[in-house]
Amino acid sequence: MTDTVSFTAMKDGTREDYEFLEEREKIYLAGTADRLLRELRSQGDETISGYKITRLQHGLQSATRARRDGVETDWIVAALLHDIGDGLAPQNHDKFAAEIMRPFMREEVVWTVEHHGIFQMYYYAHHYGWDRELREKYKDSPYYQSCVDFCERWDQSSFDPDYPMDPLESFEDEVRTVFARKAYDEGIMQKGVVRGLGIAA
C-alpha cells in the first residue's frame, strides 16, 4: 500500500483509491474542532484594527455571556464562532460561519448565525445613512426573535476590554462535542424547531 492514490485525474481513480481516501478523510474530519480552535487563536493576533478588543476576545466575550446566561451548548459554541469568517470572508462572514456550523447544529442556531450580520446593522447602520431596519424583511421567520436576542444579549455588547471573559481553553470541550456529532443528523438539525435562547425571563 502506498501513501497516495494512483490517479492524477479523478476519473481514473479505482475503488481501492477511493476507499483509501475515505479512511484518510475520516481522520481529517475528526480534526475539524482542532482546526477551528486554531483559527480562533489566530484571531488574537490578526484582527480588524480600531476596536478595543481582538476578534478572538469578541468571540470569547460573546460565548462567555451566553454561558453565563445558562444556555445550551449550541448557542455557546455559535456565540464563540459566529465571527470566525471575518479573516477570510469579511463581507459575508456570517454566511461563512453558518456553513461551518450547519452540519452539526440545530437549524435555528445556524439561521441566527447566518443572519446576524444584517441584524447587527440595527445598532450602527443609521450612522452611515443606511437602513437600520433591514432585519424586518425577516420578520416572518420563526427564528427572527432568536436572532434579535442573540445580537442584543451577546454580540453587540461584547466589545468591552474590561469584561471578565472565559479563556478559549474553557470552551474546547464544548467545541469538540459539537463537531464530533454525525453530520446532517436530522435529530440534531431539528428543522423548524423554535426554542429561542432558552433564557429565563
C-alpha positions in Angstrom: 0.0 0.0 0.0 1.4 3.4 -1.0 0.8 6.7 0.8 -1.0 8.3 -2.2 -3.6 7.4 -4.7 -2.7 6.1 -8.2 -4.5 8.7 -10.2 -3.7 12.2 -11.4 -7.3 12.8 -12.7 -10.3 11.8 -10.5 -12.0 9.9 -13.3 -9.1 7.5 -13.4 -9.4 6.6 -9.7 -10.0 3.0 -8.7 -12.3 1.6 -5.9 -9.1 1.0 -3.9 -8.1 4.6 -4.4 -11.3 5.9 -3.1 -11.5 3.5 -0.2 -8.0 4.7 0.7 -9.1 8.3 0.6 -12.2 7.6 2.6 -10.1 6.4 5.5 -7.9 9.5 5.2 -11.0 11.7 5.1 -12.3 10.2 8.4 -9.1 11.2 10.1 -9.2 14.7 8.6 -12.9 15.2 9.6 -12.1 14.2 13.1 -9.7 17.2 13.3 -12.4 19.8 12.5 -12.6 21.1 16.1 -8.9 21.4 16.3 -8.7 23.5 13.1 -11.5 25.8 14.3 -9.8 26.3 17.6 -6.5 27.1 15.8 -8.3 29.6 13.6 -9.8 31.3 16.7 -6.4 31.5 18.3 -5.0 33.3 15.2 -7.7 35.9 15.6 -6.0 37.0 18.8 -3.2 38.5 16.6 -4.7 39.2 13.2 -7.8 41.3 13.5 -9.5 44.4 12.2 -7.9 47.5 13.8 -9.8 50.1 15.6 -11.7 48.0 18.1 -10.8 47.9 21.8 -10.5 44.1 21.7 -9.4 41.5 19.2 -11.8 39.2 17.2 -10.8 36.3 19.5 -11.7 38.4 22.5 -15.0 39.3 20.9 -15.8 35.6 20.3 -14.8 34.7 23.9 -16.8 37.5 25.4 -19.9 36.6 23.4 -19.6 33.0 24.3 -18.9 33.8 28.0 -22.1 35.9 28.1 -24.0 33.0 26.5 -22.5 30.6 29.0 -23.4 32.8 32.0 -26.9 33.0 30.6 -27.1 29.3 31.1 -28.0 28.4 27.5 -27.4 25.1 25.7 -24.1 24.2 24.2 -25.1 25.0 20.6 -25.7 28.6 21.5 -22.4 28.9 23.4 -20.4 27.5 20.5 -22.3 29.6 18.0 -21.5 32.7 20.0 -17.8 31.7 20.1 -17.6 31.0 16.4 -20.1 33.5 14.9 -17.4 35.8 13.5 -14.8 33.1 12.6 -15.2 34.1 9.0 -14.0 37.6 9.4 -10.5 36.9 8.3 -11.3 35.0 5.1 -14.8 36.3 4.2 -15.2 39.7 5.8 -18.1 40.7 3.6 -20.1 37.6 4.1 -18.6 36.3 7.4 -22.0 35.4 8.8 -22.8 33.0 6.0 -19.2 31.6 6.1 -19.6 30.8 9.8 -23.1 29.4 9.3 -21.9 26.9 6.7 -19.2 25.6 9.1 -21.9 25.0 11.7 -24.8 23.8 9.5 -24.0 20.1 9.5 -23.7 19.9 13.3 -26.2 22.3 14.9 -29.9 23.0 15.2 -31.3 24.9 12.2 -32.5 27.8 14.5 -28.9 28.4 15.7 -27.4 28.2 12.2 -30.0 30.6 10.8 -29.3 33.0 13.6 -25.5 33.0 12.8 -26.2 33.2 9.1 -28.3 36.4 9.5 -26.6 38.1 12.4 -24.7 40.5 10.2 -27.8 42.2 8.9 -29.5 42.1 12.3 -26.4 43.8 13.8 -26.9 46.7 11.4 -29.7 47.8 13.7 -27.0 49.2 16.0 -24.9 51.2 13.5 -26.4 51.4 10.0 -28.0 54.8 10.6 -24.6 56.3 11.3 -23.7 55.6 7.7 -27.0 56.8 6.3 -28.1 53.1 5.7 -31.4 51.5 6.7 -31.0 50.0 10.2 -34.3 48.2 9.9 -33.3 45.8 7.1 -33.8 42.9 9.5 -37.5 43.5 9.3 -37.6 41.7 5.9 -37.1 38.5 8.0 -39.9 39.4 10.4 -41.9 36.3 9.3 -39.1 33.9 10.0 -39.8 31.7 13.0 -36.1 32.4 14.0 -36.4 36.2 13.8 -36.6 36.8 17.6 -33.8 34.4 18.3 -31.5 36.4 16.1 -32.7 39.7 17.6 -31.9 38.3 21.1 -28.6 36.8 20.0 -27.4 40.2 18.8 -28.7 42.2 21.7 -27.5 39.9 24.5 -24.2 38.5 23.2 -23.0 40.1 20.0 -23.4 43.9 20.1 -22.5 44.1 23.8 -19.2 42.1 23.5 -16.6 44.8 22.7 -15.7 45.6 26.3 -12.0 45.1 27.3 -12.9 45.1 31.0 -15.5 42.3 30.8 -14.1 39.2 32.5 -14.3 36.6 29.7 -13.5 32.9 30.0 -10.4 31.7 28.2 -10.5 29.7 24.9 -9.3 26.6 26.7 -12.5 26.5 28.7 -14.6 26.2 25.6 -12.6 23.4 24.0 -14.7 20.5 25.2 -17.9 22.2 24.0 -16.5 22.8 20.5 -15.2 19.2 20.4 -18.6 17.9 21.5 -20.5 19.8 18.7 -18.1 19.0 15.9 -17.9 15.3 16.9 -21.6 14.8 16.0 -22.7 12.9 13.0 -23.1 15.5 10.2 -26.6 16.3 9.0 -28.3 14.2 11.6 -32.0 15.2 11.5 -32.2 14.7 15.2 -29.6 17.4 15.7 -30.7 19.8 13.0 -34.3 19.9 14.1 -35.6 21.8 11.1 -38.4 24.2 12.0 -38.0 23.8 15.8 -38.0 27.1 17.7 -36.7 27.1 21.2 -35.2 30.6 21.4 -32.2 31.3 23.5 -33.8 29.4 26.5 -33.1 32.2 28.9 -35.4 32.6 31.9 -37.3 35.9 31.9 
